[in-house]
Amino acid sequence: MILTLLYSISITLCILFPYQLMVPEGFQFDLRQIPLIIGALYGGYHIAWWLFLVSAIVRYLTGSGGEGLYLALINQFAIFLFVPLAKEYYFKLRYHKRVFAISFIALLSLFFNAIVGWVFFHDPFYEAWDFWGMLMLTNLSLQLLRLFLLNRLLKIITFNKILVKTKN
């Protein structure tokens, strides 16, 4: 419940405060995929479903529609469907391999976004590799930062539980 609420707030803030890249179309990029991916990995389908709904509703209510809305919904639905499947495998990995796994999922998600945009909406992603490269680097670095902070938080919580048990 708390995880769902925190990630929902995070997704909402990511959508409400996007950043604009210097491309001719004035493309706005928000980072809502980051909490969606992490929430899907740590919470499974139950949390991923709610995060997908929050993301879709907030995106619709903010009025940022058009092709970008459909592309975002397709991409986020794919995250909802496939990322929780990796949950058990993900938790068996060591920390450095988790970093690689989350980075791979983030890059795969962005690449999927580019391909779907090209196939369904005829967006010429191949003409803007520098743009997509910058998006991938930004997403990747923030995924890594969030993963680091989340793992540290989980270690602190575990340590506190052990401390309370030994105190009693």
CORQUI-V910435 format. One record per backbone hydrogen bond with DSSP energy under -0.5 kcal/mol. NH is the residue of the N-H (numbers start at 1). CO is the residue of the C=O. Records with the same first field share a line. If there is no record, write none. Layout:
NH = CO, CO
//
This chain:
5 = 1
6 = 2
7 = 3
8 = 4
9 = 5
10 = 6
11 = 7
12 = 8
13 = 9
14 = 10
15 = 11
16 = 12
17 = 13
18 = 15
19 = 29
21 = 27
23 = 21
26 = 23
29 = 19
34 = 31
35 = 31
36 = 32
37 = 33
38 = 34
39 = 35
40 = 36
41 = 37
42 = 38
43 = 39
44 = 40
47 = 43
48 = 44
49 = 45
50 = 46
51 = 47
52 = 48
53 = 49
54 = 50
55 = 51
56 = 52
57 = 53
58 = 54
59 = 55
60 = 56
61 = 57
62 = 58
63 = 60
64 = 59
65 = 63
69 = 66
70 = 66
71 = 67
72 = 68
73 = 69
74 = 70
75 = 71
76 = 72
77 = 73
78 = 74
79 = 75
80 = 76
81 = 77
82 = 78
83 = 79
84 = 79
85 = 82
86 = 83
87 = 84
90 = 86
91 = 87
92 = 88, 89
93 = 89, 90
98 = 94
99 = 95
100 = 96
101 = 97
102 = 98
103 = 99
104 = 100
105 = 101
106 = 102
107 = 103
108 = 104
109 = 105
110 = 106
111 = 107
112 = 108
113 = 109
114 = 110
115 = 111
116 = 112
117 = 113
118 = 114
119 = 115
120 = 116
121 = 116, 117
122 = 118
123 = 117
125 = 123
127 = 124
128 = 125
129 = 126
132 = 128
133 = 129
134 = 130
135 = 131
136 = 132
137 = 133
138 = 134
139 = 135
140 = 136
141 = 137
142 = 138
143 = 139
144 = 140
145 = 141
146 = 142
147 = 143
148 = 144
149 = 145
150 = 146
151 = 147
152 = 148
153 = 149
154 = 150
155 = 151
156 = 152
157 = 153
158 = 154
159 = 155
160 = 156
161 = 157
162 = 158
163 = 159
164 = 160
165 = 161
166 = 162
167 = 163
168 = 164
//
